[in-house]
Amino acid sequence: MTELNGGCLCSQIRYHSTETTRPATLCHCRSCRRASGSHVLGFVWVSLRGFRFTAGRPTEYRSSPPVVRTFCPRCGTPLTYWYEGDPNEISLTIGSLDRPDLVPPVDHTWMSDAVGWDTSTDGLPRFPTDRAA
């Protein structure tokens, strides 16, 4: 069990999680690129029952029918990704963690959407879509 704390750039939003459920990934999909403003977005999955916002209230955005993302309404930091098909888990953005070193990514997902120059050389497995595909 890994307890994680994090929040946004301006410190208006803070969160706490008590249990990781799956290892972290680096997602290269078009939606994550747009949501983060970067070529890749790191996520780690945590138990929804052990997760809570401890300060502030994030803004929610439904980026696709089954996906709700949260971000800070003041500074714009992307914070979470929740897929309705996984009602017991929520994903935290690695970049919003106080200690991102606690959850090193184990792979790259959605490489089929990666921009042409985005070729990782870190030796981690690369999946064309998600891990389950």
C-alpha positions in Angstrom: 0.0 0.0 0.0 1.4 3.4 -1.0 -0.1 6.6 0.5 0.0 9.4 -1.9 -0.6 13.1 -1.5 -0.7 15.8 -4.1 -2.3 18.9 -5.5 -2.2 21.7 -8.0 0.4 24.3 -8.8 -1.3 27.1 -6.8 -2.0 24.8 -3.8 -5.8 25.5 -3.8 -6.6 21.8 -4.4 -5.0 19.1 -2.3 -5.8 15.3 -2.2 -4.8 12.2 -0.3 -5.0 8.5 -1.4 -4.3 5.4 0.8 -4.1 2.6 -1.8 -2.6 2.2 -5.2 -4.4 -0.5 -7.3 -2.4 -0.7 -10.5 1.1 0.5 -11.6 1.6 3.8 -13.3 1.7 4.3 -17.0 2.6 7.0 -19.5 -0.4 7.7 -21.8 0.2 9.1 -25.3 -3.5 9.2 -26.4 -4.8 12.3 -28.1 -7.3 13.1 -25.3 -4.5 13.0 -22.6 -2.2 15.2 -24.7 -4.9 17.8 -25.1 -5.9 17.6 -21.4 -2.3 18.1 -20.2 -0.8 20.2 -23.0 2.1 17.7 -23.2 3.0 14.9 -25.5 2.4 12.3 -22.6 0.5 12.2 -19.4 1.5 9.9 -16.5 -1.2 8.2 -14.4 -1.4 5.9 -11.4 -4.6 4.1 -10.3 -5.8 4.3 -6.8 -8.8 3.0 -4.9 -11.7 5.4 -5.0 -12.8 4.5 -1.5 -9.3 5.5 -0.2 -9.2 8.8 -2.2 -10.4 12.2 -1.1 -9.8 15.8 -1.8 -8.5 17.4 1.4 -8.6 21.1 0.3 -10.5 23.0 -2.3 -12.9 21.7 -4.9 -11.7 20.8 -8.4 -13.7 21.5 -11.6 -14.9 18.4 -13.5 -14.8 18.0 -17.2 -16.4 15.1 -19.2 -13.8 14.6 -21.9 -15.7 11.7 -23.5 -19.0 10.0 -22.5 -17.4 7.6 -20.0 -14.5 9.8 -18.8 -14.5 12.6 -16.2 -11.3 14.6 -15.6 -10.7 17.1 -12.8 -8.5 20.1 -12.7 -7.9 23.1 -10.6 -10.2 26.0 -11.6 -7.6 28.6 -10.6 -4.3 27.3 -12.1 -5.5 24.6 -14.5 -3.4 21.7 -13.2 -4.9 18.3 -14.3 -5.5 16.2 -11.2 -7.6 13.1 -11.9 -9.1 10.8 -14.6 -12.1 8.7 -13.8 -13.5 6.1 -16.2 -17.1 5.1 -15.4 -16.3 1.5 -16.4 -13.9 1.3 -13.4 -16.2 2.5 -10.5 -13.8 1.5 -7.8 -10.7 3.2 -9.1 -9.6 6.7 -10.0 -6.3 7.8 -11.7 -4.1 10.5 -10.4 -1.8 12.5 -12.6 1.8 11.6 -11.6 2.8 15.3 -12.2 0.4 16.5 -9.5 1.9 14.1 -6.8 4.1 15.5 -4.0 6.3 12.5 -4.5 6.1 11.3 -8.1 9.1 9.1 -7.5 6.9 6.7 -5.4 5.1 5.6 -8.6 7.5 5.1 -11.5 5.7 4.2 -14.7 6.0 0.6 -15.9 4.9 1.1 -19.5 3.7 3.4 -22.3 0.1 3.2 -23.5 -1.8 4.4 -26.6 1.4 4.6 -28.7 -0.9 4.4 -31.8 -1.9 8.0 -31.0 1.6 9.2 -30.1 3.0 12.2 -32.2 5.6 11.1 -34.8 8.6 12.3 -32.9 7.5 10.8 -29.6 9.7 7.7 -29.5 10.6 6.5 -26.1 14.0 5.0 -25.4 13.5 4.1 -21.8 13.1 0.4 -22.5 9.6 0.2 -21.0 7.0 -1.9 -22.8 4.9 0.0 -25.4 1.3 -0.8 -26.1 -0.6 0.4 -29.2 -3.7 1.0 -27.1 -4.2 0.2 -23.4 -2.7 -2.7 -21.5 -5.8 -4.9 -21.8 -6.0 -4.7 -25.6 
